[in-house]
Amino acid sequence: MAYELVQVSLNMESKATRQREVPALREAMTRFKKDTATIIVTLDEETDITIPEGVIRVAPAWKWLLG
């Protein structure tokens, strides 16, 4: 079964947003044994967040939808 862990947030500028979104995905990555295909969809930000469980990709919605 192929699946992707996805969170959606307007932006990742706020420290509070990062503290909410990243731990939630870390827990899901551990639970589902995923180290890739994990993403936070935003309005216009693009970056990678490296964590011990793998990499969380932050991508703008338009880019994620065009896949």
N, C-alpha and C positions, 0 to 999 in steps of 0.2 A: 504494500500500500504506500503510495507517495502522498505526502502532504507537506504543507508549509506552515510554520508558526508565524502568525501575523498579528501585530498590534497596530492601531491607528491613533495618531495624535496630530493635532494641528501643527505643532512644532516641538522641538526638543531643547529650546533655549532655556527654559526654567529648570533649576536644580530639582525642584519638587517633581516635575514631570519625569526627569531622568530617574529619580529615586522611586517612582511608581512603576514606570514601564520596564526598565532594565531588570529589576529583581523578578518581576512577573515572568518575563521571557526566560530568565535563567532557570527558574523553577520548572517551567514547561520543557526547556531543553533537557534538563536532567531527567524529568519524568518520562519523556518520550525518546530519550537517547538520541537527540539531534545535535549536530555540531554545525550544520549548514541549513540553508533554506529557512532562515529565521530573519524576520524583517520588521521594522517599524516604518509604516507608511506615513509621510508627512505632507504638508502643503508644498514645500519647496526645498527642503534640506536633503543633503546627501553626504554620508560619511559611513565609516565602519567603526563599531565599538567592539574592541577585543576584550573578551572575558575568559576566565578559565575554561568554561564549557565550550567555547568556540568563538564565532564572530556573529555579531548582530549587525545586519546591514540597515542603514537608515536611508530611505529613498523617497523622492518626491512621487506623489500619486500618479502623475502622468507617465513617469518612467516605469513604475511598477505595472500599471495597466497595459502598457505597450509590450511589456515582458521581454 
